[in-house]
Amino acid sequence: MLLADKNANAELFGVWTLLPPLVAIVLAFITRNVIFSLFMGIFVGTFMVNVVDGNIFQAFAGAFVDLVRKMIGSMADSWNAGIILQVLTIGGLIAVITKMGGPRAIAQKLAKKAKTPASAQIYTWLMGFFIFFDDYANSLIIGPIMRPVTDKLKIAREKLAFVIDATAAPIAGIALISTWIGYEISLIKDAYVMIGQPDINAYAIFVETIPYRFYNILMLAFVFFSAYFLREFGPMRTAAIRAANTGKVSRHKRQEEHLNQESSTLAPKEHVEYSMWNAIIPIFSLIVVAFLGFYFNGMSSLEGETLKAVQANPYAFSSIRDCFGAADASIVLFEAALFASIVAIAMGMQQKIFNLSEALETWVLGVKALVITAVILILAWSISAIIKDLGTSVYLVSLLSDSTPQFILPSIIFILGSIISFSTGTSYGTMGILMPLTIPLANAVGLHVGLEPVALGDYIILNIGAVLTGAIFGDHCSPISDTSILSSMGASCDHMDHISTQLPYALFVGAVAIVFGYIPAALGYSATILLPLGIVVIILTIRFYGKPFLNQKA
């Protein structure tokens, strides 16, 4: 049977710990079926666990039983259960407001302003900044609102999914108040304790890492300028040409037929007068309740001196930050989505758009539309669990953690974080794995080369930024990432089409982040110089390497 210690498992299996994520990722690209690929990746992992005893026939049976246990365990986790409920409930909410004509009214309003493919993409990009507090909410809300606009302007669903994905985790990861920040701060504080600095201000250090979040910032710039110049390259340009020339915004005819059937089912009745308030009020309710929920849910989790400080000055920025950081985001967002659904149903009934029975049927239809998302999330969490048990991340870290030069360490941390995040599909897990290793390692490397205290502090902060950003970069590329899955669903884009078109862009921005970010920053160059330089490189690449797609042949 599998050993209890993941470090021992990493030593036992060695390079074979990479097999489950590799199987899932390779099959995802070959079959373009993420459910089958994840299932096989989990099965390979559970088979490895059971074949240790040497009986191959019993190993097959044991692998199937363990696979089921992993899936049940994923569903039983309270955080995961909250995420599933949140996803399904937001699906119901979107269905109800669609039936009320709210998104269509917004689309008509935006269509008057977003008269070109460029302006439509830029409006989508801007909306990502408004829903900064959570990447899941960003992915699920923006897609259904902007999809009618981008479809009308013949923008490929692949590009819509990319814009949504690129403004989800990259924004939530650097927001001063978000559902991410408590987790990130706790990791930073705990790791500083390991180097004998327990009294540091972890939030201040987090803020200092923001200029070093090269991938996040450069990706946001890439999205804007690719929309502004209306130039694409790689598979995304092929998709853009297809959509612009044929009006076929999705590569899959079957998916289009399904969406047309779904849209006709959710289409408002003929007598309904379109009003954008039918979308704005429920979604605004979701955002307000989410903010209040983060505050009060987080406050109920605080204790000790932190709780006393919040109670003494409850409206201070530091108090709001502490409460948001301690909140259970999965539960809060489920509560907010449920409340917003009730608001939407009440509004629709008051306007006689539907009766209670019709409203509930519509809500359930929206829930059903996202059941596939819940299945994929359960499988993604299950493969992450078996990867953790096998010690995959421990093995990867061990390959690169010895005697690393000062100038290259941040880049290695960034790359290692991206590999782990790509393989596991979780940026949170990657941060948790690397942060306790990175800060002591950066401290040791800095002391070894004789950095002065101020320079050493900056060097450690640079490496922290590499951890937090590398985790997002790998998650952005991974076909088993929950955020990427939700972005595909929000845009109604085939998931593997989204990944295959997004990947070249993510890899390019990641390379710019290393060459014009982490390497020169480790040599002492200021981020105030490097960030503008990286943005100029991105602008020049899009302008001169990217090609127009309107009225072009594939």
ZIVENWO-V146141 format. One record per residue. N is the residue number from 0. RES is the residue in three letters. SS is DSSP state (A for helix, B for strand, O for the rest). PHI is phi in radians with two decimals (none if undefined). NEAR is the number of other C-alpha atoms within 8 Angstrom. Layout:
n	res	ss	phi	near
N	RES	SS	PHI	NEAR
N	RES	SS	PHI	NEAR
This chain:
n	res	ss	phi	near
0	MET	O	none	6
1	LEU	O	-1.16	7
2	LEU	O	-1.25	7
3	ALA	O	-1.28	7
4	ASP	O	-1.60	6
5	LYS	A	-1.16	12
6	ASN	A	-1.14	9
7	ALA	A	-1.16	10
8	ASN	A	-1.15	15
9	ALA	A	-1.08	14
10	GLU	A	-1.24	8
11	LEU	A	-1.17	6
12	PHE	A	-1.56	9
13	GLY	A	1.02	9
14	VAL	A	-1.10	7
15	TRP	A	-1.20	6
16	THR	A	-1.13	13
17	LEU	A	-1.41	8
18	LEU	A	-1.08	11
19	PRO	A	-1.00	15
20	PRO	A	-1.14	12
21	LEU	A	-1.13	10
22	VAL	A	-1.05	12
23	ALA	A	-1.09	15
24	ILE	A	-1.24	13
25	VAL	A	-1.11	9
26	LEU	A	-1.11	12
27	ALA	A	-1.09	15
28	PHE	A	-1.34	10
29	ILE	A	-1.33	6
30	THR	A	-1.53	8
31	ARG	O	1.00	8
32	ASN	O	-2.15	10
33	VAL	A	-1.24	15
34	ILE	A	-1.16	9
35	PHE	A	-1.07	8
36	SER	A	-1.12	15
37	LEU	A	-1.11	14
38	PHE	A	-1.02	10
39	MET	A	-1.19	11
40	GLY	A	-1.09	15
41	ILE	A	-1.11	15
42	PHE	A	-1.09	12
43	VAL	A	-1.05	12
44	GLY	A	-1.13	15
45	THR	A	-1.21	14
46	PHE	A	-1.14	13
47	MET	A	-1.03	9
48	VAL	A	-1.07	11
49	ASN	A	-1.50	14
50	VAL	A	-1.42	11
51	VAL	O	-0.97	8
52	ASP	O	-1.30	6
53	GLY	O	1.72	5
54	ASN	O	-1.64	7
55	ILE	A	-1.19	7
56	PHE	A	-1.24	6
57	GLN	A	-1.16	9
58	ALA	A	-1.11	11
59	PHE	A	-1.09	10
60	ALA	A	-1.14	8
61	GLY	A	-1.12	11
62	ALA	A	-1.12	16
63	PHE	A	-1.14	11
64	VAL	A	-1.12	8
65	ASP	A	-1.17	9
66	LEU	A	-1.03	12
67	VAL	A	-1.09	8
68	ARG	A	-1.10	8
69	LYS	A	-1.10	11
70	MET	A	-1.14	12
71	ILE	A	-1.13	8
72	GLY	A	-1.08	9
73	SER	A	-1.11	11
74	MET	A	-1.24	10
75	ALA	A	-1.33	8
76	ASP	O	-1.10	8
77	SER	A	-1.12	7
78	TRP	A	-1.11	9
79	ASN	A	-1.07	11
80	ALA	A	-1.07	11
81	GLY	A	-1.11	11
82	ILE	A	-1.12	11
83	ILE	A	-1.08	10
84	LEU	A	-1.09	9
85	GLN	A	-1.09	14
86	VAL	A	-1.07	13
87	LEU	A	-1.13	14
88	THR	A	-1.20	13
89	ILE	A	-1.11	14
90	GLY	A	-1.03	15
91	GLY	A	-1.11	15
92	LEU	A	-1.06	15
93	ILE	A	-1.08	11
94	ALA	A	-1.10	13
95	VAL	A	-1.15	16
96	ILE	A	-1.21	14
97	THR	A	-1.17	14
98	LYS	A	-1.10	12
99	MET	O	-1.42	12
100	GLY	O	1.48	17
101	GLY	A	-1.10	16
102	PRO	A	-1.03	13
103	ARG	A	-1.16	12
104	ALA	A	-1.15	11
105	ILE	A	-1.11	12
106	ALA	A	-1.06	12
107	GLN	A	-1.12	9
108	LYS	A	-1.17	8
109	LEU	A	-1.19	10
110	ALA	A	-1.07	10
111	LYS	A	-1.22	7
112	LYS	A	-1.64	7
113	ALA	O	-1.51	12
114	LYS	O	-1.55	9
115	THR	O	-2.26	7
116	PRO	A	-1.00	13
117	ALA	A	-1.16	11
118	SER	A	-1.15	12
119	ALA	A	-1.11	14
120	GLN	A	-1.19	13
121	ILE	A	-1.20	11
122	TYR	A	-1.10	9
123	THR	A	-1.08	12
124	TRP	A	-1.07	13
125	LEU	A	-1.15	8
126	MET	A	-1.08	9
127	GLY	A	-1.07	14
128	PHE	A	-1.29	9
129	PHE	A	-1.30	6
130	ILE	O	-1.80	10
131	PHE	O	-1.48	13
132	PHE	O	-1.40	9
133	ASP	O	-2.75	13
134	ASP	A	-1.25	13
135	TYR	A	-1.14	9
136	ALA	A	-1.08	9
137	ASN	A	-1.00	14
138	SER	A	-1.11	15
139	LEU	A	-1.51	15
140	ILE	A	-1.60	11
141	ILE	A	-1.20	13
142	GLY	A	-0.96	15
143	PRO	A	-1.08	12
144	ILE	A	-1.32	11
145	MET	A	-1.56	10
146	ARG	A	-1.00	11
147	PRO	A	-1.06	10
148	VAL	A	-1.20	13
149	THR	A	-1.20	15
150	ASP	A	-1.10	11
151	LYS	A	-1.07	7
152	LEU	O	-1.59	9
153	LYS	O	1.04	12
154	ILE	O	-1.65	14
155	ALA	O	-1.04	16
156	ARG	A	-1.05	14
157	GLU	A	-1.05	16
158	LYS	A	-1.26	11
159	LEU	A	-1.08	14
160	ALA	A	-1.07	15
161	PHE	A	-1.11	11
162	VAL	A	-1.09	12
163	ILE	A	-1.11	17
164	ASP	A	-1.11	13
165	ALA	A	-1.34	12
166	THR	O	-2.00	13
167	ALA	O	-1.69	16
168	ALA	A	-1.07	12
169	PRO	A	-1.02	14
170	ILE	A	-1.46	13
171	ALA	A	-1.04	14
172	GLY	O	-1.23	12
173	ILE	O	-2.00	9
174	ALA	O	-1.14	10
175	LEU	O	-1.23	7
176	ILE	O	-2.33	9
177	SER	O	-2.82	13
178	THR	O	-1.32	13
179	TRP	O	-1.51	10
180	ILE	A	-1.15	13
181	GLY	A	-1.07	11
182	TYR	A	-1.14	8
183	GLU	A	-1.12	11
184	ILE	A	-1.13	11
185	SER	A	-1.12	9
186	LEU	A	-1.13	12
187	ILE	A	-1.12	12
188	LYS	A	-1.09	12
189	ASP	A	-1.09	10
190	ALA	A	-1.24	13
191	TYR	A	-1.19	13
192	VAL	A	-1.04	9
193	MET	A	-1.15	9
194	ILE	O	-1.84	9
195	GLY	O	1.38	6
196	GLN	O	-2.23	8
197	PRO	O	-1.34	8
198	ASP	O	-1.76	4
199	ILE	O	-1.25	7
200	ASN	O	-1.59	7
201	ALA	A	-1.12	10
202	TYR	A	-1.18	7
203	ALA	A	-1.09	7
204	ILE	A	-1.13	9
205	PHE	A	-1.00	11
206	VAL	A	-1.08	8
207	GLU	A	-1.17	9
208	THR	A	-1.35	12
209	ILE	A	-1.00	9
210	PRO	A	-1.08	9
211	TYR	A	-1.64	12
212	ARG	O	-1.52	13
213	PHE	A	-1.05	12
214	TYR	A	-1.12	13
215	ASN	A	-0.97	14
216	ILE	A	-1.21	9
217	LEU	A	-1.20	14
218	MET	A	-1.17	12
219	LEU	A	-1.07	11
220	ALA	A	-1.17	10
221	PHE	A	-1.06	12
222	VAL	A	-1.04	11
223	PHE	A	-1.09	11
224	PHE	A	-1.31	11
225	SER	A	-1.18	11
226	ALA	A	-1.29	13
227	TYR	A	-1.10	9
228	PHE	A	-1.49	9
229	LEU	O	0.91	11
230	ARG	B	-2.26	13
231	GLU	B	-2.34	13
232	PHE	O	-2.56	10
233	GLY	O	1.23	8
234	PRO	A	-1.03	8
235	MET	A	-1.13	12
236	ARG	A	-1.18	12
237	THR	A	-1.03	10
238	ALA	A	-1.14	12
239	ALA	A	-1.14	13
240	ILE	A	-1.13	14
241	ARG	A	-1.01	13
242	ALA	A	-1.16	14
243	ALA	A	-1.18	15
244	ASN	A	-1.44	9
245	THR	A	-1.91	6
246	GLY	O	1.35	8
247	LYS	O	-1.50	10
248	VAL	O	-1.28	13
249	SER	O	-2.11	13
250	ARG	O	-1.21	6
251	HIS	O	-1.70	7
252	LYS	A	-1.09	7
253	ARG	A	-1.09	6
254	GLN	A	-1.15	9
255	GLU	A	-1.08	9
256	GLU	A	-1.09	8
257	HIS	A	-1.09	8
258	LEU	A	-1.19	9
259	ASN	A	-1.12	8
260	GLN	A	-1.13	8
261	GLU	A	-1.13	8
262	SER	A	-1.18	8
263	SER	A	-1.20	7
264	THR	A	-1.17	6
265	LEU	A	-1.63	11
266	ALA	O	-1.11	9
267	PRO	O	-1.08	10
268	LYS	O	-1.18	7
269	GLU	O	-1.06	4
270	HIS	O	-1.40	4
271	VAL	O	-1.28	9
272	GLU	O	-1.58	5
273	TYR	O	-1.15	9
274	SER	O	-2.44	10
275	MET	O	-1.20	12
276	TRP	A	-1.16	7
277	ASN	A	-1.19	15
278	ALA	A	-1.85	14
279	ILE	A	-1.14	9
280	ILE	A	-1.12	9
281	PRO	A	-1.08	13
282	ILE	A	-1.23	9
283	PHE	A	-1.10	8
284	SER	A	-1.06	12
285	LEU	A	-1.04	13
286	ILE	A	-1.17	9
287	VAL	A	-1.12	8
288	VAL	A	-1.14	11
289	ALA	A	-1.10	12
290	PHE	A	-1.08	8
291	LEU	A	-1.10	8
292	GLY	A	-1.11	13
293	PHE	A	-1.02	15
294	TYR	A	-1.20	12
295	PHE	A	-1.33	10
296	ASN	A	-1.13	13
297	GLY	A	-1.15	16
298	MET	A	-1.07	13
299	SER	A	-1.18	6
300	SER	A	-1.66	8
301	LEU	O	-1.36	10
302	GLU	O	-2.71	7
303	GLY	A	1.16	6
304	GLU	A	-1.15	6
305	THR	A	-1.10	9
306	LEU	A	-1.10	10
307	LYS	A	-1.09	9
308	ALA	A	-1.15	10
309	VAL	A	-1.17	14
310	GLN	A	-1.15	7
311	ALA	A	-1.26	6
312	ASN	O	-2.48	8
313	PRO	O	-1.18	9
314	TYR	O	-1.83	7
315	ALA	O	-1.23	8
316	PHE	A	-1.02	6
317	SER	A	-1.11	7
318	SER	A	-1.17	12
319	ILE	A	-1.07	11
320	ARG	A	-1.05	10
321	ASP	A	-1.12	13
322	CYS	A	-1.17	15
323	PHE	A	-1.05	15
324	GLY	A	-1.16	14
325	ALA	A	-1.59	12
326	ALA	O	-1.28	16
327	ASP	O	-1.52	10
328	ALA	A	-1.08	8
329	SER	A	-1.09	12
330	ILE	A	-1.23	11
331	VAL	A	-1.07	13
332	LEU	A	-1.21	13
333	PHE	A	-1.13	14
334	GLU	A	-1.06	11
335	ALA	A	-1.14	14
336	ALA	A	-1.15	13
337	LEU	A	-1.15	11
338	PHE	A	-1.08	11
339	ALA	A	-1.11	13
340	SER	A	-1.10	14
341	ILE	A	-1.10	8
342	VAL	A	-1.05	10
343	ALA	A	-1.11	14
344	ILE	A	-1.08	11
345	ALA	A	-1.10	8
346	MET	A	-1.12	9
347	GLY	A	-1.12	14
348	MET	A	-1.19	12
349	GLN	A	-1.09	7
350	GLN	O	-1.53	7
351	LYS	O	1.05	7
352	ILE	O	-1.31	11
353	PHE	O	-2.71	10
354	ASN	O	-1.62	9
355	LEU	A	-1.06	8
356	SER	A	-1.08	7
357	GLU	A	-1.14	8
358	ALA	A	-1.10	13
359	LEU	A	-1.18	8
360	GLU	A	-1.09	8
361	THR	A	-1.14	13
362	TRP	A	-1.06	13
363	VAL	A	-1.12	9
364	LEU	A	-1.06	10
365	GLY	A	-1.15	15
366	VAL	A	-1.10	13
367	LYS	A	-1.05	9
368	ALA	A	-1.10	8
369	LEU	O	-1.88	12
370	VAL	A	-1.06	9
371	ILE	A	-1.05	7
372	THR	A	-1.12	11
373	ALA	A	-1.09	11
374	VAL	A	-1.08	9
375	ILE	A	-1.13	11
376	LEU	A	-1.09	11
377	ILE	A	-1.07	11
378	LEU	A	-1.16	13
379	ALA	A	-1.10	13
380	TRP	A	-1.15	10
381	SER	A	-1.17	14
382	ILE	A	-1.21	15
383	SER	A	-1.09	11
384	ALA	A	-1.15	9
385	ILE	A	-1.24	12
386	ILE	A	-1.12	15
387	LYS	A	-1.11	10
388	ASP	A	-1.09	10
389	LEU	A	-1.29	13
390	GLY	O	1.42	14
391	THR	A	-0.99	12
392	SER	A	-1.16	10
393	VAL	A	-1.09	11
394	TYR	A	-1.13	14
395	LEU	A	-1.10	10
396	VAL	A	-1.09	10
397	SER	A	-1.11	8
398	LEU	A	-1.22	7
399	LEU	A	-2.15	9
400	SER	O	-1.67	8
401	ASP	O	-1.80	6
402	SER	O	0.68	4
403	THR	O	-1.76	9
404	PRO	O	-1.10	7
405	GLN	A	-1.04	9
406	PHE	A	-1.22	9
407	ILE	A	-1.80	10
408	LEU	A	-1.00	11
409	PRO	A	-1.02	13
410	SER	A	-1.17	11
411	ILE	A	-1.14	9
412	ILE	A	-1.06	13
413	PHE	A	-1.06	13
414	ILE	A	-1.17	9
415	LEU	A	-1.09	12
416	GLY	A	-1.05	16
417	SER	A	-1.19	14
418	ILE	A	-1.14	9
419	ILE	A	-1.11	13
420	SER	A	-1.15	19
421	PHE	A	-1.10	16
422	SER	A	-1.29	12
423	THR	A	-1.78	12
424	GLY	O	1.31	15
425	THR	O	-2.39	13
426	SER	A	-1.32	11
427	TYR	A	-1.03	7
428	GLY	A	-1.08	8
429	THR	A	-1.12	12
430	MET	A	-1.04	14
431	GLY	A	-1.12	9
432	ILE	A	-1.32	10
433	LEU	A	-1.52	11
434	MET	A	-1.02	13
435	PRO	A	-1.14	12
436	LEU	A	-1.63	9
437	THR	A	-1.24	12
438	ILE	A	-1.13	14
439	PRO	A	-1.08	12
440	LEU	A	-1.17	9
441	ALA	A	-1.11	12
442	ASN	A	-1.10	11
443	ALA	A	-1.15	8
444	VAL	A	-1.12	11
445	GLY	A	-1.11	12
446	LEU	A	-1.16	9
447	HIS	A	-1.10	7
448	VAL	O	-1.59	7
449	GLY	O	1.38	6
450	LEU	O	-1.19	9
451	GLU	O	-1.18	6
452	PRO	A	-0.91	6
453	VAL	A	-1.14	6
454	ALA	A	-1.14	8
455	LEU	A	-1.12	12
456	GLY	A	-1.06	8
457	ASP	A	-1.13	8
458	TYR	A	-1.14	11
459	ILE	A	-1.13	11
460	ILE	A	-1.09	11
461	LEU	A	-1.02	14
462	ASN	A	-1.23	14
463	ILE	A	-1.08	13
464	GLY	A	-1.03	12
465	ALA	A	-1.14	16
466	VAL	A	-1.10	15
467	LEU	A	-1.13	12
468	THR	A	-1.48	13
469	GLY	A	-1.07	16
470	ALA	A	-1.10	18
471	ILE	A	-1.28	15
472	PHE	A	-1.04	14
473	GLY	A	-1.12	17
474	ASP	A	-1.10	16
475	HIS	A	-1.16	13
476	CYS	A	-1.55	13
477	SER	O	-1.38	14
478	PRO	O	-1.26	14
479	ILE	O	-1.86	14
480	SER	O	-1.35	15
481	ASP	A	-1.15	10
482	THR	A	-1.14	14
483	SER	A	-1.14	15
484	ILE	A	-1.07	14
485	LEU	A	-1.18	12
486	SER	A	-1.15	15
487	SER	A	-1.07	13
488	MET	A	-1.17	13
489	GLY	A	-1.08	14
490	ALA	A	-1.57	14
491	SER	O	0.94	9
492	CYS	O	-1.99	13
493	ASP	O	-0.97	12
494	HIS	A	-1.10	12
495	MET	A	-1.26	12
496	ASP	A	-1.12	9
497	HIS	A	-1.08	14
498	ILE	A	-1.14	12
499	SER	A	-1.17	10
500	THR	A	-1.48	12
501	GLN	A	-1.36	12
502	LEU	A	-0.98	9
503	PRO	A	-1.04	9
504	TYR	A	-1.16	8
505	ALA	A	-1.11	12
506	LEU	A	-1.13	9
507	PHE	A	-1.10	8
508	VAL	A	-1.13	13
509	GLY	A	-1.07	10
510	ALA	A	-1.15	8
511	VAL	A	-1.09	12
512	ALA	A	-1.08	13
513	ILE	A	-1.34	10
514	VAL	A	-1.21	9
515	PHE	A	-1.87	12
516	GLY	A	-2.18	15
517	TYR	A	-1.21	15
518	ILE	A	-1.18	13
519	PRO	A	-1.16	12
520	ALA	A	-1.12	12
521	ALA	A	-1.21	13
522	LEU	O	-1.57	7
523	GLY	O	1.87	6
524	TYR	O	-1.33	9
525	SER	O	-1.37	7
526	ALA	A	-1.14	10
527	THR	A	-1.16	7
528	ILE	A	-1.62	8
529	LEU	A	-1.24	13
530	LEU	A	-1.10	13
531	PRO	A	-1.03	8
532	LEU	A	-1.10	9
533	GLY	A	-1.08	13
534	ILE	A	-1.15	11
535	VAL	A	-1.09	8
536	VAL	A	-1.06	9
537	ILE	A	-1.13	13
538	ILE	A	-1.06	10
539	LEU	A	-1.13	9
540	THR	A	-1.13	9
541	ILE	A	-1.10	14
542	ARG	A	-1.21	10
543	PHE	A	-1.89	7
544	TYR	O	-1.62	8
545	GLY	O	-1.15	10
546	LYS	B	-2.17	11
547	PRO	B	-1.14	8
548	PHE	O	-2.13	13
549	LEU	O	-1.24	7
550	ASN	O	1.04	7
551	GLN	O	-2.02	8
552	LYS	O	-1.76	5
553	ALA	O	-1.17	5
